[in-house]
Each structure stands twice: as structure tokens, then as C-alpha cells.
Amino acid sequence: MKNKRKYDDALPATAAEISKKNLGKLQKLTKIDPPKVKEIKASVNLFLADRKNSNSLLKILGHLDVTEPGSAVTAALQGFKRIFLMEMQSSQFKKSTGAAEAEGPEAEFSKWLQDRFQDGVKSTCELVFHKKRSVSYLAIATLFNLIQAQNSATQGSSGEWSMKDIGILQELHLALTSNRMSAKVPLSKVKEYLIYSDVSFHFVSILAKIVNKAVKSEKTNFTFVENVIAFLESFDMTDKEKYSELPVYLRKSATAGPVKLEYETLRKNFGSIWINILKCKFQLDQYKRTLIMLNEKVITLLPRPLLVTDFLMNCFSVGGAISILALSGVFTLISKYNLDYPDFYTKLYELFTVEIFFVKYKARFFHLSDIFLSSTHLPQQLVAAFVKRVARLSLQAPAHSLPLCIRFVHNLIHRHRGLDFLLDSPDRINLYSDPFIPEERDPTLCKATESSLWEIKSLASHLLPEVSSAAKDLLERGVREEERKLPDVLETNWSDLMEIEFKKKIFVNVPVNFEAPDGLKMAKNDMLSEIFEFV
């Protein structure tokens, strides 16, 4: 066995030996290109060396295919980009100067090159769905680099988008709104370019036309809707002031004039996308994501927000999580845009079921309901129905949701002090003699004002101290001078209740027996002490 120890008397290595050793390590780390990659790179060099080798461009474009391996596609993309960036710099893509040149061989070659460029752009757009994420990202980056180079060759430093630039963007958008493939991965890369005002402006304008045409021709499906929703999630529509401060992608010179991008046009196209996409059929998950976006960052930016009324009303009537998510949007239309919907509180009352405590959006629902019922001008009979409904549901709700129910009831009574009578004499009514009708859908007909909160009295005997103390506090001390903070208990779960109990201080010496223990000896009157004796 070879001894690998190093001794002090070993001869130092010379510089040549060290270099040779490092070179050997570098050769081991260097990855050798596959034959196909070498062939592609050779074709690129041949084309750039002499125009007589122009047919080698066709070989390169032939490798821009989704079925090709990642290494070959990467090499082809890099070669395609390298060739046309150099051709654009050599004025091949500039505007034609006259009809005389259009008939010469130079013009014919330029036209052939333009045609091959369009073929390459279409093939690159298809590569956004390549199985390798790195290839998809490289394809998108290549397209935007080509847009920038083409604009610089044809428009100079003005920053104005030409029809050819918009054409490349349109080809990309047609690929991203496919009705066969999900565009979730490529959109994560496109999102990096949506921070530029000119890119987002033209992207939204193109998408508005695509969605409008697809809806009219009835060629939409769940995949198409998914891709459009994914784009809308990636795009952050801002107000006019913030939009004017966004950077511009195609501005090469600081001295160039301002780019003319009408914000109202962007807003109109943005609204057109939403109005048309809401006419399509949605899956359950798509409904949820759309409703969340609508209220949080869409309704206030739409030119005509009331146009989404039908969609929100239909969702509001579905029930379950869909109705909960539609709540906020409907209330926004009622409070800010004067939507007339007299049955709003009746529908809200119907949503208060025991299932609400087991859905993902429970905290959101109670937070919104607290806002909807915050007005002191609501009829007392209506608020009493909600108080009684929540109190009755607390008998079936999980224990960690009971503090939320008690605080919700407290705050409603605090806003309507005329409901204090519900807390008086809770013992006079029980489950069997309660006139309250829980099955009644109309809150004004459920006879809540004839009842009392005997349910809170029942919760005062709850096993968990956190629940029983809250119920006793409401019954004995009544309504406090200020409302109790609801957000503190919206997300309360079992672990939170356990943590509260663990932090409570208890007596150290808690008696657990009638007689003080004396070692291992049995109790005096214990039967075992007559049989066994511990010495």
C-alpha cells in the first residue's frame, strides 16, 4: 500500500510541475461538448465567416425544437442570437431606402434573412414550454434581447416600439396563452420584464385583443383561462402616479424624449381583459384566485367596476368558500359604487353555518363580517339575528374558535346597546323553549329578539378555562366600554390555547392525597397495607 504521508524532507515542486498539475485538474473539470453542440457551434462560425455558408443557418434553426435535448437547444439559441445581433449591427435590419435596392441581391438576401428571423422567433416562442426550465428562461431572455437590438437598429434611441418589435411580443404572447400547455414556468421569467412600463403596456394591449377574440370565437378552455389568470397574477397594475415612475425597457439615451404611453389606454385594455375572461367557465381553484385578485387589486382600477357585478353576484350565490371570497367584492361595489343589492345581509346571514369554522378562509370571513356589521345605523332586529346566530353556532364550533365567537357577539352588542336585554336572565330559556328559529333564512323573521343568550351561559361551564372565563366575563361584567380586538383571536388554534395554559402560574404544592406520603408506605386504611409491609 502506498504511503501518502508528506514529509518535511520532500523536495518542493517546481513551477512547471504545479502548472501541469493544475492544468490536469482543470481538464477534468471542463465539460466536453457533445457532438451535436460542436456541430451547431461550427455552423454558427461558418455563417459568420462567409455568406456563402448561409444554409448553415437552416441547420441551426432546425435545432430550435422542443424535442431536442437541452444542451443542443441552448447552443442553437445562443447561435441564433449571436448571428442576428451581428446582422442587426451591420444594417441588415434597417429600413429600406428605396425601390431600386429592393430588386438587388442585397435586398433579396436581407428579405431571406428577415424570413429566417421570423421562423427563428416562432421556434423560440415554442421553446418556452421546453421541459428544462433553464431553456425556457433562455428562450424568453433571447426574445427580449432581440427586441432591444432590433429596436436599436431601426428606431435608434427614440424608444418608440415598431410594429416588428410588437410582432415579436405578440408571438410570445400567443404562446403564453396556449389552450394546450400551462405557461406557469415561462410567466415567472416574463414577470421580470413586466416592471417596465412600455413592456407591460404592449403586453396588456396584446392580451386584450387575444382574450377578446378567443371569447368571441368560443375557443377558450380551462388551460387558456389558467394562463390568462397566471399572467394577471404576475402583472401588478398600478395607479397613474406610480406608472409614470416605472422604468422604460427600450430607452437607450437619457436625452431621448418621453415615451408616449397613455395610462387610460392601459387601464381600458386591463378592464377589457377582466370583463372578457370573467365570461369563461372557471374551475373551483380559478374562482378562488380570481375573487381574491378582484377585490384586492382590480376593482378600484377598472374603468367601469360595476361590469363585474354579474360575476360577483353569481359567486355570492354559490355558497361555501366561493361566497366568502365574493363577499368583499360585493360590499366594495355597494359601499363605493352605489350598487343596489337589498338582499346583501340576508345572504350574509345564510353564510353563517357551522362549516364556516372548518374552511381555510374563516378568519377572512369573520373579519369582513365584522366590517359589514360595523355600522350603528343597521336595524336592531337584524343585528340581533346575527348575535343569536353566532351564539347558537358556538355550541357546535371547535373549542379554539369559541373565543372568536364570544368577542364577535360582544362587539355587536357594544355597537347596539339596545341588545343588552339578550344577556339578562339567560336561565329563563333553554334549547327546548327557545323561540329562535335557526332554520329561518330571513334574519328579520327568526325571532332573535324574543330569545336570550343562554348559549353563552352554557359556555361558562366549558372545559377550557380560556373559553369559560370569556363567557363568564361577558355574562357577569356585561359589555365593556370599548370593543374587544377581534384580530387577536381570528387565527387562534389549538396550539395557541395550549400555550396560554402552559404559561399560567399554578400553586407549587397542590394536594393530591388525604395523607402526607411517607416513603413507599401504604395509606393507613389501605387494604394493601395489611398484605404488604415496606421496611
Order of alpha helices (4+ residues) and beta strands (2+ residues): alpha-alpha-alpha-alpha-alpha-alpha-alpha-alpha-alpha-alpha-alpha-alpha-alpha-alpha-alpha-alpha-alpha-alpha-alpha-alpha-alpha-alpha-alpha
